[in-house]
């Protein structure tokens, strides 16, 4: 699968690496320590997943360290598409986060050190930074690419007008433009269909949605809790009680098909032609098995209509 209009080939599933990280370094007590993480990384590679997404802030850099060591041991660098992100606060004090030139130049080098590589394939801004001129951010990112430290640039959740401004500002100056958008998109949250996905289709941008399973809500009964959901304050802001009807529809379709709910929910995301590869996190072997199997599951038009029918508009969520 090509990432947008680029020639970059990526697997249909992108492995999200927020679940890999030393729990002691926080903030996620449910993240997997190194040995458990390595077992899942090995399984993903064996399953043909070649696209990996992490971020400098995940477990205070521990995710990048674990992923970097594992990929160095398990796979030739040229066969892996490795992505990381910049924006979140990595240290206290001035310039410890954000998208200033100073922050970007410091954080790309720190990420490369943790990942044990000379370059990342996709360097993404984790969020929009309204405190920094977009020209400053884009020129710094362009210089990162020209220095050989990143091959492509990507962005994550923001308003469509902000992304359009970034794309056309880069074009105006002849700077490297973003080739991908990592946005919040799943059966429970479809607000991206209003503006962002249309913009991406028009501009040839690859879409790699985060939380395609709605932080696991689409894979279990509405009231069921997990170690992650018990401590996920951000996740509690994303979905509403009205969404339970959709979760129940997913369960019905899955039962009728004789497949796990995760496969149905992911198959729905994969069905959208603008989506390149949903970003799927994993803490158990079954999570990876379901993700790979979902790429082969074709939903009927009737099933899709049943899944989509209960949806009600949501307040925009996930940009913060």
C-alpha positions, 0 to 999 in steps of 0.5 A: 500500500502506498502512503498517499501520493508518495512512492513509500510502500507500507503495510496495511496495518501500522503498529502503534507503539504507545503500549511499549514502554517502561511502566515505571517511567509513566504515565501509563501503568499498563504499558508493557516492559521490554521483554513483553514488548519484544515478543509482540514486536517479533510477532508483528514482523512475522505477520508482515507488519512493516509500518511502526508508529511511536513518539518521543513522549511515549513513556518518556522516551522508553517506547522509542528505546524499546522499539529501536533495540528490537527492530535493530535485532529483528529486522533489516533497517531498509525493510522497516518504515519507522515513524515517530512524533514531536510536539509533546513536552519532554522536559520542564522549562523553556523549549521542552515541548512544542514545534519551535525550531529549537525544539524540533532540532533537539528532539529529532536528534534525541529520537534518533539516539533512542531509536538507534538509527540515522533517520526516521522514515516519517517524522510527524508533528504530534499536534498543531502548535498555535504558539509557533508560526507555522512557517518556523515549524515547516522550515525546520522540518524541511531542514530535518529532511534535507539533513537526511534525518527524516525521509517524509513528514506527517501531521496529526490531529488538527482542524482541516483549515490548519492542515490546509494552511500548512500544506499550502504554506509549504508549497508557497515556499518550496518546503517539504510538505506533509504526506500523511495525516494521523487523525482520530477516526473510528465507528464512534467518532466520524467527525473527520469525515466532514472536512479532514478526510475530503481534504486528504483525498483531494491533496493525496495525503495518506490517512493513518487513523489513531484509535481505530478501535476507540481505545478498545471500546469497540471490542468489548461490552460497553460497561467492561473495564480494562487496566487502561480504561481505568486510568485513561482520563483523556479517553474519557473525554472522547466518547459518550453514553450514546455511543453504546448503540454502535458498540452493540451493533458491532457485537451483532455483526461480529456474532453473525459473522463468527469473528471477533468484534475487533475485526469488524471495527477495523474492517469498517475503517479499512473500507474507507478508500482514503485510509492507508493504514489504521494504527493498531496498538497491541498488548496481547498476541490476539490483538495483532492476530485480529488486526491482520485478519481484519485486512481480509474481512469484507463487510457488506453494504447492509452490514456497513449501513447497520453499523453506521445508522446509530451515529450522532454528531460529536463535539470535535475531540482529540486535537488537544 
